[in-house]
Amino acid sequence: MSRRLPAAILAVALLLPGLAQASPLAGTWRAAQGGQAVEITLEADGRFARRDRGPDGRAITVSGHWTLEDAGPWLRLTIEDWAPRRACGLVGCTPIRMLPHETYRYALQPDGTLLLEDTGGRIALRREG
């Protein structure tokens, strides 16, 4: 019976919310470079929100779900919503379209910096929460 008790406790612990260990990437991450500010919040339940603010103060927010791919150090964002949905200027408005996914190679550095890299380049984010 003593051999079964630890397994039973572990099974119950894994089923209770908050007792299973969250991903080390869960939290709020921020970066600023080239006049642009980026904030990404990765929730422990798999939801995410990203806000990019340009030098002119305009912002775009995307949200959805995130996962870590098993085949390597890949962070995959599945985009489900974004705002604004249109960009308007002197000649009218144009719809803003989003790709359904974004995939980043990630590396969590010993100093706590999260590096994200895709075909557009690399960004270094610091944990804020």
C-alpha positions as CSV (number, residue, x, y, z in Angstrom):
1,M,0.0,0.0,0.0
2,S,2.8,2.4,0.7
3,R,4.0,2.1,-2.9
4,R,0.6,3.0,-4.3
5,L,0.1,6.1,-2.1
6,P,2.8,8.3,-3.7
7,A,1.5,7.4,-7.2
8,A,-2.1,8.3,-6.1
9,I,-1.0,11.6,-4.6
10,L,0.9,12.5,-7.8
11,A,-2.1,11.6,-9.9
12,V,-4.4,13.9,-7.8
13,A,-1.8,16.7,-7.8
14,L,-1.6,16.6,-11.6
15,L,-5.4,17.0,-11.8
16,L,-5.7,19.9,-9.4
17,P,-5.3,23.4,-11.0
18,G,-2.2,25.2,-10.0
19,L,-0.3,22.2,-8.7
20,A,1.2,21.1,-12.0
21,Q,4.2,23.2,-12.9
22,A,3.6,26.0,-15.4
23,S,5.9,26.6,-18.4
24,P,8.9,28.8,-17.7
25,L,7.7,30.9,-20.6
26,A,4.4,31.8,-18.9
27,G,4.3,35.4,-17.9
28,T,4.5,38.9,-19.4
29,W,7.5,39.8,-21.5
30,R,8.5,43.3,-22.8
31,A,11.0,44.7,-25.3
32,A,11.7,48.0,-26.9
33,Q,13.8,48.5,-30.0
34,G,13.9,50.8,-33.0
35,G,11.2,53.0,-31.5
36,Q,8.8,50.0,-31.2
37,A,7.5,48.5,-28.0
38,V,6.4,44.9,-27.8
39,E,4.5,43.2,-24.9
40,I,3.6,39.5,-25.0
41,T,1.7,37.8,-22.2
42,L,1.8,34.0,-22.3
43,E,-0.8,32.7,-19.9
44,A,-0.3,29.3,-18.1
45,D,-3.6,28.1,-19.6
46,G,-2.2,28.5,-23.2
47,R,-3.8,31.8,-24.1
48,F,-1.6,34.7,-25.3
49,A,-1.9,38.4,-26.1
50,R,0.7,40.5,-28.0
51,R,0.7,44.3,-28.3
52,D,3.0,46.1,-30.6
53,R,3.2,49.9,-30.4
54,G,5.0,51.9,-33.1
55,P,7.0,55.1,-32.7
56,D,3.8,57.0,-33.7
57,G,1.9,55.6,-30.8
58,R,-0.4,53.4,-32.9
59,A,-0.8,49.9,-31.6
60,I,-2.0,46.5,-32.9
61,T,-3.0,43.7,-30.6
62,V,-3.2,40.0,-31.5
63,S,-4.5,37.2,-29.3
64,G,-5.1,33.5,-29.4
65,H,-3.3,30.3,-28.0
66,W,0.3,29.3,-27.7
67,T,2.1,26.0,-27.6
68,L,5.6,24.7,-27.4
69,E,6.4,22.3,-30.3
70,D,8.1,19.0,-29.2
71,A,10.4,18.8,-32.2
72,G,12.6,21.6,-31.0
73,P,12.6,24.9,-29.3
74,W,9.6,26.3,-31.2
75,L,7.0,28.7,-29.8
76,R,3.8,28.6,-31.9
77,L,1.2,31.3,-31.7
78,T,-2.2,30.5,-33.2
79,I,-3.9,33.9,-33.9
80,E,-7.6,34.0,-33.3
81,D,-8.3,37.7,-33.0
82,W,-6.6,41.1,-33.6
83,A,-7.4,44.8,-33.5
84,P,-7.6,47.0,-35.3
85,R,-9.1,45.1,-38.2
86,R,-8.7,48.1,-40.7
87,A,-6.0,50.7,-41.5
88,C,-7.5,54.0,-42.6
89,G,-5.7,56.9,-44.3
90,L,-6.3,59.7,-46.8
91,V,-7.4,57.3,-49.6
92,G,-9.7,55.1,-47.6
93,C,-9.5,52.0,-45.5
94,T,-7.8,48.7,-46.1
95,P,-8.5,45.4,-44.2
96,I,-5.6,44.2,-42.0
97,R,-5.1,40.5,-42.5
98,M,-3.2,38.2,-40.2
99,L,-1.6,34.8,-40.9
100,P,-3.2,32.1,-38.8
101,H,0.1,31.2,-37.1
102,E,3.4,32.7,-36.0
103,T,6.3,30.4,-35.1
104,Y,9.4,31.5,-33.3
105,R,12.6,29.7,-32.3
106,Y,12.9,30.5,-28.6
107,A,15.8,30.5,-26.1
108,L,15.4,31.3,-22.4
109,Q,18.7,32.8,-21.3
110,P,20.3,32.3,-17.9
111,D,19.8,36.0,-17.2
112,G,16.0,35.7,-17.7
113,T,16.0,37.1,-21.2
114,L,13.6,35.4,-23.7
115,L,15.0,35.4,-27.3
116,L,12.5,35.0,-30.1
117,E,13.6,34.6,-33.6
118,D,11.8,34.1,-36.9
119,T,12.5,35.1,-40.5
120,G,11.9,38.8,-39.6
121,G,14.8,38.8,-37.1
122,R,15.4,38.4,-33.4
123,I,13.9,40.2,-30.4
124,A,15.1,40.0,-26.8
125,L,12.3,40.3,-24.2
126,R,12.5,40.8,-20.4
127,R,10.1,39.3,-18.0
128,E,7.8,41.8,-16.4
129,G,5.3,39.6,-14.5
